Amino acid sequence: MRDKVVIITGGSSGIGFALAQKFGQEGSKIVITGRNSMELENAVNLLRSMSIEVIGVRADVSVESDNQHMAKEAIRAYGRIDVLINNAGITMRALFSEVDLSVVKKVMDINFYGVLYATRYCLPEITKRRGHIVGISSIAGYRGLPGRTGYSASKFALNGFLEVLRTELLKSGVHVLTASPGFTASNIRKRALSRDGSAQGESPRDEGEMMSAEEVAHHIYRAVIRRKRSIVLTTQGKFAVFLNKWWPSLADKLIYRELAKEPFSNLK
């Protein structure tokens, strides 16, 4: 990855920042995006203090023109795009019967359409370089999680899109990776939307027992190098995917029981 140009959407915190740090320390030239200008600037300054070559582009992935601007800025700064990591994402927690449907739409706009937009505008350059497209998916893209209607739907859609893209690009030399981290200690849960669209503000799970963002970044970096098709991280995540494939009725009961334990859960 030395001297490769790597775009990471939502790169100012969490897994995105850890990916920027990992690829940057391996010699890549980094472009990170984010919606919050101050957080983006702070992230860029911190990465530069680590001697990482990086620029920040303020962009909202759910806005198509912002993605076009992102790709143009990467080419203007570095002259090429080798890797796109579609990391920007948001989650939500509410039962489908109670959630305002605008919340589901917002999650889909960021988690699914944001990936479509970013990939469309980066694809020509990546195809030239026989580069890499990475989608940060989730266990929720293999197994629907109660109370997370929009999030699960967006990740199922993402997995389908990446599978189609991988097949369409089969003879192009472009590598497409679906990466599913499982529960990770990052700020995505703290920014989760509640049923009315307001930020919930607190994580419902013990993050001290989860995989760190840095561990996730290490695994994704290795998967890119090895041009792997997909990865599912954490023992819990692998078990959930396996069980849902081979014994879905039991998976229903176990997933329900597990998520009913969360604080603020409306599952009985």
VENPE-V510893 format. One record per residue. N is the residue number from 1. SS is DSSP state (H for helix, E for strand, C for the rest). OMEGA is omega in degrees with one decimal (* if undefined). Layout:
n: <N/N>
ss: <SS/SS>
omega: <OMEGA/OMEGA>
This chain:
n: <1/2/3/4/5/6/7/8/9/10/11/12/13/14/15/16/17/18/19/20/21/22/23/24/25/26/27/28/29/30/31/32/33/34/35/36/37/38/39/40/41/42/43/44/45/46/47/48/49/50/51/52/53/54/55/56/57/58/59/60/61/62/63/64/65/66/67/68/69/70/71/72/73/74/75/76/77/78/79/80/81/82/83/84/85/86/87/88/89/90/91/92/93/94/95/96/97/98/99/100/101/102/103/104/105/106/107/108/109/110/111/112/113/114/115/116/117/118/119/120/121/122/123/124/125/126/127/128/129/130/131/132/133/134/135/136/137/138/139/140/141/142/143/144/145/146/147/148/149/150/151/152/153/154/155/156/157/158/159/160/161/162/163/164/165/166/167/168/169/170/171/172/173/174/175/176/177/178/179/180/181/182/183/184/185/186/187/188/189/190/191/192/193/194/195/196/197/198/199/200/201/202/203/204/205/206/207/208/209/210/211/212/213/214/215/216/217/218/219/220/221/222/223/224/225/226/227/228/229/230/231/232/233/234/235/236/237/238/239/240/241/242/243/244/245/246/247/248/249/250/251/252/253/254/255/256/257/258/259/260/261/262/263/264/265/266/267/268>
ss: <C/C/C/C/E/E/E/E/C/C/C/C/C/H/H/H/H/H/H/H/H/H/H/H/H/C/C/C/E/E/E/E/E/E/C/C/H/H/H/H/H/H/H/H/H/H/H/H/H/C/C/C/C/E/E/E/E/E/C/C/C/C/C/H/H/H/H/H/H/H/H/H/H/H/H/H/H/H/C/C/C/C/E/E/E/E/C/C/C/C/C/E/C/E/C/C/C/C/C/C/H/H/H/H/H/H/H/H/H/H/H/H/H/H/H/H/H/H/H/H/H/H/H/H/H/H/H/H/H/C/C/E/E/E/E/E/C/C/H/H/H/C/C/C/C/C/C/E/H/H/H/H/H/H/H/H/H/H/H/H/H/H/H/H/H/H/H/H/C/C/C/C/C/C/E/E/E/E/E/E/C/C/C/E/E/C/C/C/C/C/C/C/E/C/C/C/C/C/E/C/C/C/C/C/C/C/H/H/H/C/E/E/H/H/H/H/H/H/H/H/H/H/H/H/H/C/C/C/C/E/E/E/C/C/H/H/H/H/H/H/H/H/H/H/H/H/C/H/H/H/H/H/H/H/H/H/H/H/H/H/C/C/C/C/C/C/C/C>
omega: <180.0/179.1/173.3/178.4/-173.2/174.6/177.8/177.7/-177.2/-172.6/-175.2/179.9/173.2/-178.6/-179.8/178.5/178.9/176.6/178.1/178.4/-177.3/-179.4/179.7/179.3/175.7/173.7/178.1/172.1/-164.8/167.8/175.4/176.9/176.2/-179.8/-177.0/-174.6/-177.6/178.1/179.8/179.9/179.3/179.8/179.0/-179.2/-180.0/178.4/178.2/177.2/176.1/-179.2/177.1/177.8/-171.2/167.9/176.5/177.5/177.7/-176.2/173.2/-173.7/-179.0/178.5/-173.6/-176.8/176.9/178.5/175.3/177.8/178.7/-179.0/179.6/179.9/177.2/179.8/178.8/-176.4/-170.4/175.4/-176.8/170.6/-179.7/-174.7/170.7/175.1/179.9/-173.7/-174.7/-178.8/178.6/178.4/179.3/177.9/176.2/175.1/-178.6/-178.3/-175.8/-172.1/170.7/-174.2/176.1/177.4/177.7/179.6/-179.6/178.9/178.1/-179.1/-178.4/-170.9/-177.7/-177.7/175.7/177.7/178.2/-178.2/-177.7/-178.6/-179.5/-173.8/176.7/-171.5/-179.2/179.4/-179.7/178.2/177.1/-173.4/-173.7/-171.3/-168.6/170.6/-177.8/172.5/176.3/-178.9/-174.3/169.5/179.3/174.6/176.7/-175.0/-179.6/-177.6/179.4/-177.6/-178.4/-174.7/-176.2/-178.6/179.6/-180.0/-178.5/-178.8/172.0/178.6/178.8/179.9/178.1/178.6/-178.6/177.8/176.5/-177.7/179.7/-179.3/179.3/-176.1/-173.5/-176.4/-177.4/-174.9/178.5/-179.9/177.9/-177.6/170.5/-176.1/-177.6/-172.9/-169.6/-179.8/-176.0/177.2/178.0/-174.2/-176.7/179.5/180.0/179.4/-178.8/178.3/174.4/-171.4/179.5/178.5/177.4/-179.8/-178.9/170.3/179.9/176.3/-179.9/-174.7/177.2/-175.0/178.8/-178.7/-175.5/173.1/-179.8/177.4/179.8/176.3/178.7/-179.4/178.7/-179.4/-180.0/177.6/179.1/-179.4/176.5/179.2/-177.1/179.6/179.7/-178.1/-178.6/172.0/172.6/-174.3/-178.0/178.3/179.1/-179.9/179.5/179.5/-179.6/179.7/179.9/-176.7/-178.6/179.0/-171.0/-179.8/-172.4/-180.0/175.4/177.6/177.5/-175.0/-177.8/178.7/177.9/-177.6/-178.3/-176.0/175.1/179.9/-175.9/172.3/178.6/-179.2/176.1/175.5/-176.0/*>
